[in-house]
């Protein structure tokens, strides 16, 4: 009876360890996918903001000489 119990316990713990490793692998993969998605969203927002700032700076540069000429 002791041998059968040891085999069952070994099988149970082997299955539990395999399931734990598999679960951790899936969680790690999910984390990497979520991180990549978040990075892409932030990159898109950063590029959009850079374009808007560049456009505002170019507008400001074109308006400055007009105001200087008008005040002289």
N, C-alpha and C positions, 0 to 999 in steps of 0.2 A: 504493500500500500504506500509506503514511503517513496518508492521510486516513481510511481505514477503521479503522486502529488508534486514531486520535484520537477517532473517533466511538464506538468500542467502550469506550475508557477513559472518555470523558465519560458514556456511558450507565451504565457500571459505578459510577462515583462518584456519579452522580445517584441511582441505585437504593440505594447504600449510605447516602447522606445521608438519603433518604426513609425507609429502614428504621430508621435511628438515631433520627430524629425521632419516628417512630411508636412505637418501643420506649420512648423516654423519656416520651412521652405516656401510654402504658399504665402504666409504672411510677409516674408522678406520680398518675394516677387511682387506682391500687391503694394508694398511700401515703395519699391523702386518705380513701379508704374505711376503711382500717385505723385511721387516726387518729380518724375519727368514731366507729368502733366502740369504740375504747379510751376515748374521751371519754364515750360513753354508759354504758359499764360503770362508770367512775369516778364518774359522776354518780349512778348507781343506788346504788353503795356509800356514797357521801357522804350521800345522802338517808336510806338505811337507818340509817347510824350516827347521823345527827342525830335520827331518831325514837327510837332506843334511848337516846341521851343524854337527850333530853327526858323520856322515860318514867322513867328512873332519877332525874333531878332532881326530878320531881314526886313520886316515891315518897319521896325523901329529905326533901322539904319537908313531906309529910304525917306522916312519922315523927318529925321533930324536935320538934314541940309535945308529942307523947305522952311522949317521954323527958324533956322539961323538966318536965311536970306530975308525972311519977313521981318525979323527984329532989327535988321541993320538999317 
